[in-house]
Amino acid sequence: MGLLRVAVAVAVVVAVAVAVAVAVVGAVVGAVVGAVAGAVAGAVATTLLLIILTWQQGDIQTAITLSFFYLLLPLCNALLDHISLSVSRQLSRHIINRKAWQTMLWHLLLDFGLAISFLLILVILLPIATNALNQLAGFLPSHRLAKLRLKCQK
């Protein structure tokens, strides 16, 4: 009977310790996630407010430039990052069920190649988008919104 009481007491102590640990970790993770989400939401709200205010004051060039550099380009970057991460996760899930090292190596090389491809897409997209913004600037009173010119030499 005494051994049973000790076992129950140990089980209760362990259960309470695990519950407290999970609660503390959950609170810390929740606080960090909440702080990051709040910071991002605040930054987006501030940027949108700044864009709206500059647009209302008639400074269309600044509003478009802010929209481009603080909204459009980060969204493109986030989209390509999300696609790259999804591909990496899918390849990782496929690797888990494989035992042959050749298959694992092939998947890792494919993942690396695709990651480089997404990076190159972003590198190509940035100057093209900036050039498109400059073309848009041709319809506005000023010549250039962004001071980037693409030079192709043959």
Residue pairs with C-beta under 8 A, 6 or more apart in sequence:
47 66
47 70
47 71
48 71
50 66
51 63
51 66
51 67
51 70
51 71
52 63
54 62
54 63
54 66
55 63
60 140
61 137
61 140
61 141
61 142
61 145
64 133
64 136
64 137
64 140
64 145
65 133
65 145
65 146
68 129
68 130
68 133
68 145
68 146
69 146
72 129
73 126
73 129
76 122
76 125
76 129
77 122
80 118
80 121
80 122
80 125
81 118
83 118
84 114
84 115
84 118
87 111
87 114
88 111
88 114
88 115
91 107
91 110
91 111
92 107
92 111
94 107
95 103
95 104
95 107
95 108
98 104
98 107
127 148
127 150
130 146
130 148
131 148
131 149
131 150
133 145
133 146
134 144
134 145
134 146
134 148
134 149
136 145
137 143
137 144
137 145
137 146
